[in-house]
Amino acid sequence: MKFQRRSVPGIVFAVLITTVVIQFALHGTDHQVPSDPSKLLVVWTSADKEVAVKMVYMYTYNAKKQGWFDRVRFLVWGPSSKLLSEDKDLQDYIGRMKEAGVELLACKACADLYGVSEDLTSLGITVKYTGKDLTEMLQSDWKVLTF
């Protein structure tokens, strides 16, 4: 029996092919497919300004600005709509969030209860009935954070 002498590149290629075949046998075609862009919904319900400034707004703004999530939505819901309509500091911060690319929404039913729908719209917030939207985000791949 005569052995053929192989070159180093030929041996390396053979080892590489063998490794690929073994990996395929062990794992099949189950490979990581890039997922959809990461998505965060922050639901703000509190009428507490300190909570808004020191937690809700700060995290929401940075989640978008720092690229922690690809898409960030901010939903003003309930008593927070009244607080936002009355507070200039919070309104200014909303402007910074919008400039950073945060999508701004407010629940129309809630805003109407407090009589502030027009005020929120004037801040560049999309005011609409959001129950269905919230349900769809909860049932999909959105991460939801509530304050």
Residue pairs with C-beta under 8 A, 6 or more apart in sequence:
6 14
35 141
36 141
37 70
37 71
38 68
38 69
38 70
38 71
38 143
39 69
39 70
39 71
39 72
39 73
39 137
39 141
39 142
39 143
40 63
40 68
40 69
40 71
40 72
40 73
40 142
40 143
40 144
40 145
41 73
41 75
41 134
41 137
41 142
41 143
41 144
41 145
42 56
42 59
42 60
42 63
42 72
42 73
42 74
42 75
42 144
42 145
42 146
42 147
43 75
43 77
43 134
43 144
43 145
43 146
43 147
44 52
44 56
44 60
44 74
44 75
44 76
44 77
44 80
44 147
45 77
45 78
45 79
45 80
45 146
45 147
46 52
46 56
46 79
46 80
46 147
47 78
47 79
47 80
47 82
47 83
48 83
49 83
49 87
49 89
49 90
51 147
52 80
52 83
52 90
52 147
53 89
53 90
53 93
55 147
56 147
57 90
57 93
57 97
59 145
60 72
60 74
60 97
60 102
61 93
61 96
61 97
61 100
61 102
62 68
63 69
63 72
64 72
64 97
64 100
64 101
64 102
65 100
69 143
71 103
72 101
72 102
72 103
73 102
73 103
73 104
73 105
73 137
73 142
74 97
74 102
74 103
74 104
74 105
75 105
75 106
75 107
75 130
75 134
76 84
76 104
76 105
76 106
76 107
76 110
76 111
76 120
76 125
77 106
77 107
77 110
77 130
78 107
78 110
79 114
81 106
81 107
81 110
81 111
81 114
81 116
81 120
82 114
82 116
83 90
84 90
84 91
84 94
84 116
84 119
84 120
84 123
85 114
85 116
85 119
85 120
91 123
94 104
94 123
94 124
94 125
95 123
95 124
97 104
98 104
98 124
103 126
104 123
104 124
104 125
104 126
105 125
105 126
105 127
105 128
105 130
105 133
106 117
106 120
106 125
106 126
106 127
106 128
106 130
107 127
107 128
107 129
107 130
107 131
108 117
108 127
108 128
108 129
108 130
109 129
109 131
111 117
111 120
111 127
117 127
120 127
121 127
137 144
138 144
